[in-house]
Amino acid sequence: MQMIDVNEKYLLTLLCCVIDDTDPPVPPEELDWLKLYHLALHHGVSAMLCHSIKRLGDEQRPPQGIMASFYLDVKKAIAKEATQHAGAEEILSAFEQNAIRSIPLKGWLLKHLYPLPYMRVMADIDFLFLSEDTQQVEQLMLDMGYTLKSNAENHDVYYRMPYMNIEMHHMLVAADSPYSDYLKNIWDKASVIPGRKYTYELPKEDVYIYLLIHIAKHYAACGIGIRSFMDIWLYHRCYHEDMDWGYVCDQLDYIGLRQFADRVWGMCEVCFGNAQSDALYDEMLDYVISSGSYGTRRQTLLYSISRKRIGKETVAWTKTRYYLGVFFPSIKIIKNFYPHVERYPFLLPFYWGIRGIKCLFIKSRHTFHVVRSIHSVPEKEIKRKANLNRKSGL
């Protein structure tokens, strides 16, 4: 575990100044503005950081070239937010006109908690709808110029140039998620937004619980960036007095996330409040800082291998079983690439063969990269990842 450096610490300081609307302190002499910029970019907060950096004196700001990059990111974020806002409203309007019930999720709700909406850059926009409306939703999206990029177990992904990456969820989480049973009746808790007929919202308590479930999923697997903790901090600050915390705690106890929720809040207080850190929060913060906005493939690999391990078997044997799962996937996985296999399961070995040929002759570079990545994972890293998840309450 490595303590955060001066660039990472000043990044957190600047973020605090943004959300608290205060002037930033003088940058440390050893600060590397280029490293800080790339770190901000890695976490999707460069446009937000610019708001704080502009309040520094001229002699304290980054060099002109780096400052120009911050300004450019602000322009991109403003253009992206305006496009996404108009596009999302177009979708909601189409759903209203066609009597399709939906619930806007995550970033669409959270961006309004930030000083300016463009500061909460969204990679995608999420909606929940009823599974019986799937065909109608697909036709509407195609009519609006979207392309269906992929179908996953719990959502479909649509795209339209520029910026409009839409995740249409018919389930909030996949069926094999430990929280799927808890969330399957989420519509029972939803109510119509005033002024709308078919656009719904969840109680603030359930939004908060869902945010924690989403963070837990990414934290445990691939890692998650500092912005998700800012979401929790700002949500808590905005709605704390309006929420039934007895209900929240009872539900978190029920789904086994109470300890993790406490750890997340502790991290928020360390990063954005006045709480002192300790060894655990130092380790968690180091993990979060290294993860970036959407985690890393390395962390995903560590998590996937650790989940495959059975009892006290050797890492070598765990890796062997992991290799087999990668190159001979189950019907559940391979149907995403070859849908006919679900209807004709006896063709699974045939599709394994096709997949194998592609891996060896068409995607050989990627295939050997996967093999090298799995082979290079040491037992110590696997244990460290599993231990951190455990200590974090997962």
C-alpha positions as YAML, in Angstrom:
chain: A
units: angstrom
residues:
- id: 1
  name: MET
  ca: [0.00, 0.00, 0.00]
- id: 2
  name: GLN
  ca: [1.30, 3.42, -0.96]
- id: 3
  name: MET
  ca: [0.31, 6.72, 0.60]
- id: 4
  name: ILE
  ca: [-1.19, 9.27, -1.77]
- id: 5
  name: ASP
  ca: [1.31, 11.77, -3.13]
- id: 6
  name: VAL
  ca: [1.21, 15.56, -3.21]
- id: 7
  name: ASN
  ca: [-0.59, 15.68, -6.58]
- id: 8
  name: GLU
  ca: [-3.34, 13.35, -5.41]
- id: 9
  name: LYS
  ca: [-3.73, 15.25, -2.15]
- id: 10
  name: TYR
  ca: [-4.02, 18.60, -3.92]
- id: 11
  name: LEU
  ca: [-6.56, 17.12, -6.33]
- id: 12
  name: LEU
  ca: [-8.79, 16.30, -3.35]
- id: 13
  name: THR
  ca: [-8.21, 19.78, -1.94]
- id: 14
  name: LEU
  ca: [-9.31, 21.41, -5.21]
- id: 15
  name: LEU
  ca: [-12.41, 19.20, -5.37]
- id: 16
  name: CYS
  ca: [-13.35, 20.25, -1.84]
- id: 17
  name: CYS
  ca: [-12.98, 23.89, -2.85]
- id: 18
  name: VAL
  ca: [-15.35, 23.33, -5.78]
- id: 19
  name: ILE
  ca: [-18.13, 21.74, -3.75]
- id: 20
  name: ASP
  ca: [-17.67, 24.13, -0.82]
- id: 21
  name: ASP
  ca: [-17.32, 27.21, -3.07]
- id: 22
  name: THR
  ca: [-14.09, 28.33, -1.40]
- id: 23
  name: ASP
  ca: [-10.80, 29.69, -2.70]
- id: 24
  name: PRO
  ca: [-8.11, 27.02, -3.06]
- id: 25
  name: PRO
  ca: [-4.89, 27.23, -1.03]
- id: 26
  name: VAL
  ca: [-1.58, 28.01, -2.67]
- id: 27
  name: PRO
  ca: [-0.31, 24.95, -4.58]
- id: 28
  name: PRO
  ca: [2.60, 23.07, -2.92]
- id: 29
  name: GLU
  ca: [5.98, 23.86, -4.44]
- id: 30
  name: GLU
  ca: [6.55, 20.21, -5.40]
- id: 31
  name: LEU
  ca: [3.21, 19.97, -7.25]
- id: 32
  name: ASP
  ca: [3.47, 18.60, -10.80]
- id: 33
  name: TRP
  ca: [0.63, 20.25, -12.73]
- id: 34
  name: LEU
  ca: [0.92, 17.86, -15.68]
- id: 35
  name: LYS
  ca: [0.57, 14.82, -13.42]
- id: 36
  name: LEU
  ca: [-2.34, 16.46, -11.62]
- id: 37
  name: TYR
  ca: [-4.07, 17.18, -14.94]
- id: 38
  name: HIS
  ca: [-3.73, 13.58, -16.12]
- id: 39
  name: LEU
  ca: [-4.97, 12.36, -12.74]
- id: 40
  name: ALA
  ca: [-8.02, 14.64, -13.01]
- id: 41
  name: LEU
  ca: [-8.61, 13.36, -16.54]
- id: 42
  name: HIS
  ca: [-8.31, 9.77, -15.28]
- id: 43
  name: HIS
  ca: [-11.07, 10.45, -12.75]
- id: 44
  name: GLY
  ca: [-13.31, 12.48, -15.05]
- id: 45
  name: VAL
  ca: [-13.05, 15.64, -12.93]
- id: 46
  name: SER
  ca: [-10.80, 17.92, -15.03]
- id: 47
  name: ALA
  ca: [-13.70, 20.19, -16.05]
- id: 48
  name: MET
  ca: [-14.77, 20.47, -12.42]
- id: 49
  name: LEU
  ca: [-11.23, 21.18, -11.25]
- id: 50
  name: CYS
  ca: [-10.91, 24.08, -13.68]
- id: 51
  name: HIS
  ca: [-13.59, 25.93, -11.72]
- id: 52
  name: SER
  ca: [-11.34, 25.88, -8.66]
- id: 53
  name: ILE
  ca: [-8.04, 26.48, -10.46]
- id: 54
  name: LYS
  ca: [-9.41, 29.68, -12.02]
- id: 55
  name: ARG
  ca: [-9.66, 31.13, -8.52]
- id: 56
  name: LEU
  ca: [-5.89, 30.86, -8.03]
- id: 57
  name: GLY
  ca: [-3.72, 33.89, -8.68]
- id: 58
  name: ASP
  ca: [-2.14, 34.16, -12.12]
- id: 59
  name: GLU
  ca: [1.30, 33.22, -10.79]
- id: 60
  name: GLN
  ca: [-0.11, 30.15, -9.01]
- id: 61
  name: ARG
  ca: [-1.96, 28.62, -11.95]
- id: 62
  name: PRO
  ca: [-0.63, 25.82, -14.17]
- id: 63
  name: PRO
  ca: [1.54, 26.63, -17.21]
- id: 64
  name: GLN
  ca: [-0.38, 28.05, -20.17]
- id: 65
  name: GLY
  ca: [-0.53, 24.77, -22.11]
- id: 66
  name: ILE
  ca: [-1.95, 22.80, -19.20]
- id: 67
  name: MET
  ca: [-4.40, 25.59, -18.36]
- id: 68
  name: ALA
  ca: [-5.56, 25.50, -22.00]
- id: 69
  name: SER
  ca: [-6.25, 21.77, -21.61]
- id: 70
  name: PHE
  ca: [-8.39, 22.42, -18.53]
- id: 71
  name: TYR
  ca: [-10.36, 25.10, -20.42]
- id: 72
  name: LEU
  ca: [-10.84, 22.76, -23.38]
- id: 73
  name: ASP
  ca: [-12.20, 20.05, -21.08]
- id: 74
  name: VAL
  ca: [-14.72, 22.55, -19.70]
- id: 75
  name: LYS
  ca: [-15.92, 23.35, -23.23]
- id: 76
  name: LYS
  ca: [-16.22, 19.64, -24.04]
- id: 77
  name: ALA
  ca: [-18.09, 18.97, -20.79]
- id: 78
  name: ILE
  ca: [-20.55, 21.83, -21.41]
- id: 79
  name: ALA
  ca: [-21.20, 20.60, -24.97]
- id: 80
  name: LYS
  ca: [-21.60, 17.01, -23.76]
- id: 81
  name: GLU
  ca: [-23.97, 17.93, -20.94]
- id: 82
  name: ALA
  ca: [-26.13, 20.08, -23.22]
- id: 83
  name: THR
  ca: [-26.35, 17.30, -25.82]
- id: 84
  name: GLN
  ca: [-27.09, 14.63, -23.22]
- id: 85
  name: HIS
  ca: [-29.70, 16.75, -21.47]
- id: 86
  name: ALA
  ca: [-31.58, 17.46, -24.71]
- id: 87
  name: GLY
  ca: [-31.28, 13.83, -25.80]
- id: 88
  name: ALA
  ca: [-32.53, 12.46, -22.48]
- id: 89
  name: GLU
  ca: [-35.48, 14.85, -22.49]
- id: 90
  name: GLU
  ca: [-36.28, 13.68, -26.03]
- id: 91
  name: ILE
  ca: [-36.33, 10.07, -24.82]
- id: 92
  name: LEU
  ca: [-38.51, 10.90, -21.81]
- id: 93
  name: SER
  ca: [-40.89, 12.84, -24.03]
- id: 94
  name: ALA
  ca: [-41.14, 9.89, -26.44]
- id: 95
  name: PHE
  ca: [-41.85, 7.57, -23.51]
- id: 96
  name: GLU
  ca: [-44.55, 9.93, -22.22]
- id: 97
  name: GLN
  ca: [-46.22, 10.09, -25.65]
- id: 98
  name: ASN
  ca: [-46.15, 6.30, -25.98]
- id: 99
  name: ALA
  ca: [-47.22, 5.49, -22.40]
- id: 100
  name: ILE
  ca: [-43.94, 3.79, -21.51]
- id: 101
  name: ARG
  ca: [-43.11, 3.96, -17.83]
- id: 102
  name: SER
  ca: [-39.50, 4.79, -17.00]
- id: 103
  name: ILE
  ca: [-37.23, 5.85, -14.15]
- id: 104
  name: PRO
  ca: [-34.16, 8.01, -14.91]
- id: 105
  name: LEU
  ca: [-31.20, 6.78, -12.86]
- id: 106
  name: LYS
  ca: [-27.81, 7.74, -11.40]
- id: 107
  name: GLY
  ca: [-26.02, 10.58, -13.20]
- id: 108
  name: TRP
  ca: [-29.23, 12.13, -14.52]
- id: 109
  name: LEU
  ca: [-30.27, 12.73, -10.90]
- id: 110
  name: LEU
  ca: [-26.87, 13.45, -9.43]
- id: 111
  name: LYS
  ca: [-25.64, 16.13, -11.83]
- id: 112
  name: HIS
  ca: [-28.06, 18.65, -10.30]
- id: 113
  name: LEU
  ca: [-26.31, 18.28, -6.92]
- id: 114
  name: TYR
  ca: [-23.09, 19.75, -8.30]
- id: 115
  name: PRO
  ca: [-22.47, 23.51, -8.50]
- id: 116
  name: LEU
  ca: [-22.97, 23.27, -12.28]
- id: 117
  name: PRO
  ca: [-24.46, 20.23, -14.09]
- id: 118
  name: TYR
  ca: [-21.58, 19.85, -16.57]
- id: 119
  name: MET
  ca: [-19.24, 19.10, -13.66]
- id: 120
  name: ARG
  ca: [-20.85, 15.66, -13.29]
- id: 121
  name: VAL
  ca: [-19.78, 14.28, -16.69]
- id: 122
  name: MET
  ca: [-21.73, 11.15, -17.65]
- id: 123
  name: ALA
  ca: [-20.28, 8.32, -19.74]
- id: 124
  name: ASP
  ca: [-23.82, 7.07, -20.28]
- id: 125
  name: ILE
  ca: [-27.40, 7.82, -19.28]
- id: 126
  name: ASP
  ca: [-29.40, 5.11, -17.53]
- id: 127
  name: PHE
  ca: [-33.13, 4.47, -17.61]
- id: 128
  name: LEU
  ca: [-35.18, 1.69, -16.04]
- id: 129
  name: PHE
  ca: [-38.26, 0.46, -17.90]
- id: 130
  name: LEU
  ca: [-40.61, -2.51, -17.71]
- id: 131
  name: SER
  ca: [-39.40, -5.61, -19.54]
- id: 132
  name: GLU
  ca: [-42.74, -6.02, -21.38]
- id: 133
  name: ASP
  ca: [-42.00, -2.75, -23.17]
- id: 134
  name: THR
  ca: [-38.67, -3.95, -24.60]
- id: 135
  name: GLN
  ca: [-39.75, -4.18, -28.24]
- id: 136
  name: GLN
  ca: [-41.53, -0.83, -28.15]
- id: 137
  name: VAL
  ca: [-38.51, 0.81, -26.48]
- id: 138
  name: GLU
  ca: [-36.20, -0.63, -29.12]
- id: 139
  name: GLN
  ca: [-38.36, 0.64, -31.98]
- id: 140
  name: LEU
  ca: [-38.60, 4.10, -30.44]
- id: 141
  name: MET
  ca: [-34.84, 4.29, -29.96]
- id: 142
  name: LEU
  ca: [-34.20, 3.21, -33.54]
- id: 143
  name: ASP
  ca: [-36.74, 5.76, -34.80]
- id: 144
  name: MET
  ca: [-34.82, 8.48, -32.92]
- id: 145
  name: GLY
  ca: [-31.63, 7.55, -34.75]
- id: 146
  name: TYR
  ca: [-29.98, 5.32, -32.16]
- id: 147
  name: THR
  ca: [-28.05, 2.15, -32.97]
- id: 148
  name: LEU
  ca: [-28.46, -0.89, -30.76]
- id: 149
  name: LYS
  ca: [-24.87, -1.64, -29.76]
- id: 150
  name: SER
  ca: [-25.34, -4.62, -27.47]
- id: 151
  name: ASN
  ca: [-27.73, -6.64, -25.35]
- id: 152
  name: ALA
  ca: [-26.73, -7.61, -21.84]
- id: 153
  name: GLU
  ca: [-28.70, -9.66, -19.34]
- id: 154
  name: ASN
  ca: [-30.17, -6.66, -17.56]
- id: 155
  name: HIS
  ca: [-29.81, -3.79, -20.07]
- id: 156
  name: ASP
  ca: [-29.54, -2.83, -23.72]
- id: 157
  name: VAL
  ca: [-27.01, -0.25, -24.93]
- id: 158
  name: TYR
  ca: [-27.93, 2.32, -27.59]
- id: 159
  name: TYR
  ca: [-25.71, 4.94, -29.17]
- id: 160
  name: ARG
  ca: [-26.19, 8.09, -31.24]
- id: 161
  name: MET
  ca: [-23.50, 10.56, -32.27]
- id: 162
  name: PRO
  ca: [-22.30, 12.53, -30.41]
- id: 163
  name: TYR
  ca: [-22.15, 11.59, -26.73]
- id: 164
  name: MET
  ca: [-25.49, 9.77, -26.49]
- id: 165
  name: ASN
  ca: [-24.65, 6.44, -24.90]
- id: 166
  name: ILE
  ca: [-27.87, 5.11, -23.37]
- id: 167
  name: GLU
  ca: [-28.27, 2.10, -21.09]
- id: 168
  name: MET
  ca: [-31.86, 0.91, -21.06]
- id: 169
  name: HIS
  ca: [-32.34, -1.33, -18.03]
- id: 170
  name: HIS
  ca: [-35.19, -3.78, -17.72]
- id: 171
  name: MET
  ca: [-33.53, -4.92, -14.47]
- id: 172
  name: LEU
  ca: [-31.37, -2.76, -12.23]
- id: 173
  name: VAL
  ca: [-28.79, -5.53, -11.77]
- id: 174
  name: ALA
  ca: [-28.07, -8.90, -13.37]
- id: 175
  name: ALA
  ca: [-29.90, -11.95, -12.09]
- id: 176
  name: ASP
  ca: [-26.76, -13.39, -10.48]
- id: 177
  name: SER
  ca: [-26.12, -10.22, -8.45]
- id: 178
  name: PRO
  ca: [-26.44, -10.71, -4.68]
- id: 179
  name: TYR
  ca: [-28.88, -7.77, -4.73]
- id: 180
  name: SER
  ca: [-31.17, -8.96, -7.54]
- id: 181
  name: ASP
  ca: [-33.88, -10.33, -5.23]
- id: 182
  name: TYR
  ca: [-33.89, -7.12, -3.20]
- id: 183
  name: LEU
  ca: [-34.23, -4.91, -6.30]
- id: 184
  name: LYS
  ca: [-36.64, -7.00, -8.37]
- id: 185
  name: ASN
  ca: [-39.71, -5.26, -6.90]
- id: 186
  name: ILE
  ca: [-38.27, -1.76, -7.12]
- id: 187
  name: TRP
  ca: [-41.24, -0.54, -9.17]
- id: 188
  name: ASP
  ca: [-43.45, -1.04, -6.13]
- id: 189
  name: LYS
  ca: [-41.56, 1.83, -4.46]
- id: 190
  name: ALA
  ca: [-41.67, 4.22, -7.41]
- id: 191
  name: SER
  ca: [-44.09, 7.13, -7.82]
- id: 192
  name: VAL
  ca: [-44.95, 9.39, -10.75]
- id: 193
  name: ILE
  ca: [-42.98, 12.64, -10.97]
- id: 194
  name: PRO
  ca: [-45.34, 15.63, -10.62]
- id: 195
  name: GLY
  ca: [-46.27, 17.03, -14.02]
- id: 196
  name: ARG
  ca: [-45.59, 13.70, -15.77]
- id: 197
  name: LYS
  ca: [-47.73, 10.65, -16.39]
- id: 198
  name: TYR
  ca: [-45.21, 7.90, -17.11]
- id: 199
  name: THR
  ca: [-41.91, 9.19, -15.72]
- id: 200
  name: TYR
  ca: [-41.30, 7.84, -12.22]
- id: 201
  name: GLU
  ca: [-38.88, 8.43, -9.39]
- id: 202
  name: LEU
  ca: [-37.74, 6.42, -6.39]
- id: 203
  name: PRO
  ca: [-37.82, 7.61, -2.78]
- id: 204
  name: LYS
  ca: [-34.61, 9.36, -1.83]
- id: 205
  name: GLU
  ca: [-33.74, 6.55, 0.58]
- id: 206
  name: ASP
  ca: [-33.93, 3.91, -2.15]
- id: 207
  name: VAL
  ca: [-31.89, 6.04, -4.55]
- id: 208
  name: TYR
  ca: [-29.19, 6.24, -1.88]
- id: 209
  name: ILE
  ca: [-29.28, 2.47, -1.32]
- id: 210
  name: TYR
  ca: [-29.06, 1.82, -5.07]
- id: 211
  name: LEU
  ca: [-26.07, 4.17, -5.35]
- id: 212
  name: LEU
  ca: [-24.31, 2.16, -2.65]
- id: 213
  name: ILE
  ca: [-25.16, -1.11, -4.41]
- id: 214
  name: HIS
  ca: [-23.71, 0.29, -7.63]
- id: 215
  name: ILE
  ca: [-20.54, 1.47, -5.87]
- id: 216
  name: ALA
  ca: [-20.18, -1.90, -4.11]
- id: 217
  name: LYS
  ca: [-20.37, -3.74, -7.44]
- id: 218
  name: HIS
  ca: [-17.60, -1.68, -9.05]
- id: 219
  name: TYR
  ca: [-15.46, -1.32, -5.92]
- id: 220
  name: ALA
  ca: [-15.39, -5.09, -5.43]
- id: 221
  name: ALA
  ca: [-14.67, -5.90, -9.06]
- id: 222
  name: CYS
  ca: [-12.77, -3.41, -11.23]
- id: 223
  name: GLY
  ca: [-12.38, -0.48, -8.84]
- id: 224
  name: ILE
  ca: [-14.15, 2.88, -8.75]
- id: 225
  name: GLY
  ca: [-13.01, 6.49, -8.80]
- id: 226
  name: ILE
  ca: [-13.27, 9.43, -6.45]
- id: 227
  name: ARG
  ca: [-16.30, 10.90, -8.25]
- id: 228
  name: SER
  ca: [-18.60, 8.17, -6.93]
- id: 229
  name: PHE
  ca: [-17.67, 9.17, -3.38]
- id: 230
  name: MET
  ca: [-18.39, 12.80, -4.27]
- id: 231
  name: ASP
  ca: [-21.83, 11.64, -5.42]
- id: 232
  name: ILE
  ca: [-22.49, 10.12, -2.00]
- id: 233
  name: TRP
  ca: [-21.13, 13.16, -0.16]
- id: 234
  name: LEU
  ca: [-23.27, 15.63, -2.13]
- id: 235
  name: TYR
  ca: [-26.38, 13.42, -2.03]
- id: 236
  name: HIS
  ca: [-26.03, 13.06, 1.72]
- id: 237
  name: ARG
  ca: [-25.44, 16.79, 2.18]
- id: 238
  name: CYS
  ca: [-28.45, 17.73, 0.05]
- id: 239
  name: TYR
  ca: [-31.01, 15.23, 1.35]
- id: 240
  name: HIS
  ca: [-29.75, 14.21, 4.79]
- id: 241
  name: GLU
  ca: [-32.54, 15.94, 6.73]
- id: 242
  name: ASP
  ca: [-35.28, 14.60, 4.45]
- id: 243
  name: MET
  ca: [-34.33, 10.94, 4.66]
- id: 244
  name: ASP
  ca: [-35.51, 8.17, 6.97]
- id: 245
  name: TRP
  ca: [-32.15, 6.87, 8.15]
- id: 246
  name: GLY
  ca: [-33.74, 4.14, 10.23]
- id: 247
  name: TYR
  ca: [-35.19, 2.68, 7.02]
- id: 248
  name: VAL
  ca: [-31.87, 3.08, 5.20]
- id: 249
  name: CYS
  ca: [-29.92, 1.29, 7.93]
- id: 250
  name: ASP
  ca: [-32.48, -1.52, 8.16]
- id: 251
  name: GLN
  ca: [-32.32, -2.12, 4.40]
- id: 252
  name: LEU
  ca: [-28.52, -2.00, 4.33]
- id: 253
  name: ASP
  ca: [-28.44, -4.54, 7.18]
- id: 254
  name: TYR
  ca: [-30.86, -6.74, 5.23]
- id: 255
  name: ILE
  ca: [-28.71, -6.83, 2.09]
- id: 256
  name: GLY
  ca: [-25.42, -7.04, 3.98]
- id: 257
  name: LEU
  ca: [-24.08, -3.63, 2.97]
- id: 258
  name: ARG
  ca: [-24.21, -1.77, 6.28]
- id: 259
  name: GLN
  ca: [-20.50, -2.08, 7.02]
- id: 260
  name: PHE
  ca: [-19.53, -1.15, 3.47]
- id: 261
  name: ALA
  ca: [-21.85, 1.87, 3.61]
- id: 262
  name: ASP
  ca: [-20.12, 2.97, 6.83]
- id: 263
  name: ARG
  ca: [-16.73, 2.59, 5.13]
- id: 264
  name: VAL
  ca: [-17.89, 4.62, 2.13]
- id: 265
  name: TRP
  ca: [-19.13, 7.41, 4.39]
- id: 266
  name: GLY
  ca: [-15.90, 7.29, 6.35]
- id: 267
  name: MET
  ca: [-13.99, 7.72, 3.09]
- id: 268
  name: CYS
  ca: [-16.19, 10.68, 2.19]
- id: 269
  name: GLU
  ca: [-15.45, 12.36, 5.51]
- id: 270
  name: VAL
  ca: [-11.72, 11.78, 5.06]
- id: 271
  name: CYS
  ca: [-11.71, 13.14, 1.49]
- id: 272
  name: PHE
  ca: [-14.26, 15.97, 1.71]
- id: 273
  name: GLY
  ca: [-14.77, 16.59, 5.42]
- id: 274
  name: ASN
  ca: [-12.41, 17.06, 8.33]
- id: 275
  name: ALA
  ca: [-11.99, 13.45, 9.47]
- id: 276
  name: GLN
  ca: [-8.53, 12.01, 10.08]
- id: 277
  name: SER
  ca: [-7.52, 9.02, 8.02]
- id: 278
  name: ASP
  ca: [-6.18, 5.71, 9.34]
- id: 279
  name: ALA
  ca: [-4.48, 2.66, 7.85]
- id: 280
  name: LEU
  ca: [-7.71, 1.28, 6.37]
- id: 281
  name: TYR
  ca: [-8.83, 4.53, 4.77]
- id: 282
  name: ASP
  ca: [-5.29, 5.14, 3.49]
- id: 283
  name: GLU
  ca: [-5.45, 1.76, 1.76]
- id: 284
  name: MET
  ca: [-8.96, 2.35, 0.42]
- id: 285
  name: LEU
  ca: [-8.02, 5.81, -0.87]
- id: 286
  name: ASP
  ca: [-4.90, 4.47, -2.56]
- id: 287
  name: TYR
  ca: [-7.08, 1.85, -4.29]
- id: 288
  name: VAL
  ca: [-9.68, 4.42, -5.36]
- id: 289
  name: ILE
  ca: [-7.10, 6.90, -6.65]
- id: 290
  name: SER
  ca: [-5.39, 4.19, -8.70]
- id: 291
  name: SER
  ca: [-8.73, 2.98, -10.12]
- id: 292
  name: GLY
  ca: [-9.75, 6.09, -12.07]
- id: 293
  name: SER
  ca: [-13.35, 6.75, -13.07]
- id: 294
  name: TYR
  ca: [-14.22, 3.25, -14.24]
- id: 295
  name: GLY
  ca: [-11.67, 0.95, -12.66]
- id: 296
  name: THR
  ca: [-8.91, -1.02, -14.33]
- id: 297
  name: ARG
  ca: [-8.65, -4.31, -16.19]
- id: 298
  name: ARG
  ca: [-5.99, -5.43, -13.76]
- id: 299
  name: GLN
  ca: [-8.36, -5.08, -10.80]
- id: 300
  name: THR
  ca: [-11.10, -6.87, -12.74]
- id: 301
  name: LEU
  ca: [-8.71, -9.75, -13.42]
- id: 302
  name: LEU
  ca: [-7.65, -9.97, -9.77]
- id: 303
  name: TYR
  ca: [-11.28, -10.05, -8.65]
- id: 304
  name: SER
  ca: [-12.31, -12.60, -11.27]
- id: 305
  name: ILE
  ca: [-9.49, -14.99, -10.39]
- id: 306
  name: SER
  ca: [-10.07, -14.63, -6.65]
- id: 307
  name: ARG
  ca: [-13.77, -15.45, -7.12]
- id: 308
  name: LYS
  ca: [-12.82, -18.64, -8.99]
- id: 309
  name: ARG
  ca: [-10.66, -19.90, -6.16]
- id: 310
  name: ILE
  ca: [-12.11, -22.81, -4.22]
- id: 311
  name: GLY
  ca: [-10.92, -23.46, -0.69]
- id: 312
  name: LYS
  ca: [-7.14, -23.77, -0.41]
- id: 313
  name: GLU
  ca: [-6.42, -24.78, -4.01]
- id: 314
  name: THR
  ca: [-3.25, -23.45, -5.59]
- id: 315
  name: VAL
  ca: [-3.28, -20.25, -7.62]
- id: 316
  name: ALA
  ca: [-1.97, -22.24, -10.60]
- id: 317
  name: TRP
  ca: [-5.03, -24.49, -10.57]
- id: 318
  name: THR
  ca: [-7.36, -21.50, -10.11]
- id: 319
  name: LYS
  ca: [-5.74, -19.85, -13.14]
- id: 320
  name: THR
  ca: [-6.18, -23.05, -15.16]
- id: 321
  name: ARG
  ca: [-9.89, -23.10, -14.42]
- id: 322
  name: TYR
  ca: [-10.05, -19.40, -15.24]
- id: 323
  name: TYR
  ca: [-8.37, -20.04, -18.61]
- id: 324
  name: LEU
  ca: [-10.97, -22.72, -19.36]
- id: 325
  name: GLY
  ca: [-13.78, -20.29, -18.52]
- id: 326
  name: VAL
  ca: [-12.31, -17.62, -20.78]
- id: 327
  name: PHE
  ca: [-11.75, -19.82, -23.80]
- id: 328
  name: PHE
  ca: [-14.68, -22.22, -23.32]
- id: 329
  name: PRO
  ca: [-17.42, -19.94, -21.95]
- id: 330
  name: SER
  ca: [-20.85, -21.12, -20.85]
- id: 331
  name: ILE
  ca: [-23.98, -20.69, -22.96]
- id: 332
  name: LYS
  ca: [-24.95, -17.75, -20.76]
- id: 333
  name: ILE
  ca: [-21.85, -15.85, -21.91]
- id: 334
  name: ILE
  ca: [-21.41, -17.09, -25.46]
- id: 335
  name: LYS
  ca: [-25.03, -16.32, -26.41]
- id: 336
  name: ASN
  ca: [-24.10, -12.62, -26.31]
- id: 337
  name: PHE
  ca: [-21.89, -13.27, -29.36]
- id: 338
  name: TYR
  ca: [-23.83, -16.15, -30.96]
- id: 339
  name: PRO
  ca: [-27.52, -15.81, -29.99]
- id: 340
  name: HIS
  ca: [-28.57, -19.02, -31.80]
- id: 341
  name: VAL
  ca: [-26.77, -21.15, -29.23]
- id: 342
  name: GLU
  ca: [-29.50, -20.47, -26.67]
- id: 343
  name: ARG
  ca: [-32.04, -22.06, -28.99]
- id: 344
  name: TYR
  ca: [-29.71, -24.85, -30.10]
- id: 345
  name: PRO
  ca: [-27.47, -25.62, -27.09]
- id: 346
  name: PHE
  ca: [-25.99, -28.72, -28.77]
- id: 347
  name: LEU
  ca: [-24.10, -26.29, -31.04]
- id: 348
  name: LEU
  ca: [-22.03, -24.96, -28.11]
- id: 349
  name: PRO
  ca: [-18.86, -26.94, -29.06]
- id: 350
  name: PHE
  ca: [-19.22, -25.66, -32.66]
- id: 351
  name: TYR
  ca: [-19.28, -22.05, -31.45]
- id: 352
  name: TRP
  ca: [-16.32, -22.77, -29.17]
- id: 353
  name: GLY
  ca: [-14.48, -23.81, -32.31]
- id: 354
  name: ILE
  ca: [-15.43, -20.64, -34.19]
- id: 355
  name: ARG
  ca: [-14.42, -18.55, -31.19]
- id: 356
  name: GLY
  ca: [-11.11, -20.42, -30.96]
- id: 357
  name: ILE
  ca: [-10.29, -19.79, -34.62]
- id: 358
  name: LYS
  ca: [-11.05, -16.08, -34.21]
- id: 359
  name: CYS
  ca: [-8.94, -15.89, -31.07]
- id: 360
  name: LEU
  ca: [-5.93, -17.57, -32.71]
- id: 361
  name: PHE
  ca: [-5.99, -16.08, -36.19]
- id: 362
  name: ILE
  ca: [-8.01, -12.85, -36.08]
- id: 363
  name: LYS
  ca: [-7.55, -11.59, -32.53]
- id: 364
  name: SER
  ca: [-4.27, -13.32, -31.74]
- id: 365
  name: ARG
  ca: [-2.67, -10.21, -30.29]
- id: 366
  name: HIS
  ca: [-5.54, -9.72, -27.84]
- id: 367
  name: THR
  ca: [-5.65, -13.44, -27.04]
- id: 368
  name: PHE
  ca: [-1.98, -13.66, -26.10]
- id: 369
  name: HIS
  ca: [-2.32, -10.44, -24.10]
- id: 370
  name: VAL
  ca: [-5.09, -12.10, -22.07]
- id: 371
  name: VAL
  ca: [-2.96, -15.20, -21.54]
- id: 372
  name: ARG
  ca: [0.05, -13.15, -20.42]
- id: 373
  name: SER
  ca: [-2.13, -11.02, -18.11]
- id: 374
  name: ILE
  ca: [-3.58, -14.07, -16.36]
- id: 375
  name: HIS
  ca: [-0.19, -15.77, -16.12]
- id: 376
  name: SER
  ca: [1.48, -12.69, -14.61]
- id: 377
  name: VAL
  ca: [-0.95, -12.26, -11.70]
- id: 378
  name: PRO
  ca: [0.89, -13.14, -8.45]
- id: 379
  name: GLU
  ca: [-0.83, -14.76, -5.49]
- id: 380
  name: LYS
  ca: [0.13, -11.82, -3.27]
- id: 381
  name: GLU
  ca: [-1.91, -9.37, -5.40]
- id: 382
  name: ILE
  ca: [-4.92, -11.69, -5.45]
- id: 383
  name: LYS
  ca: [-4.85, -11.95, -1.66]
- id: 384
  name: ARG
  ca: [-4.39, -8.19, -1.24]
- id: 385
  name: LYS
  ca: [-7.42, -7.47, -3.43]
- id: 386
  name: ALA
  ca: [-9.59, -10.02, -1.58]
- id: 387
  name: ASN
  ca: [-8.44, -8.74, 1.82]
- id: 388
  name: LEU
  ca: [-9.19, -5.11, 0.92]
- id: 389
  name: ASN
  ca: [-12.71, -6.04, -0.19]
- id: 390
  name: ARG
  ca: [-13.21, -7.91, 3.08]
- id: 391
  name: LYS
  ca: [-11.89, -5.06, 5.22]
- id: 392
  name: SER
  ca: [-14.06, -2.62, 3.29]
- id: 393
  name: GLY
  ca: [-17.16, -4.57, 4.29]
- id: 394
  name: LEU
  ca: [-17.72, -6.66, 1.15]
...
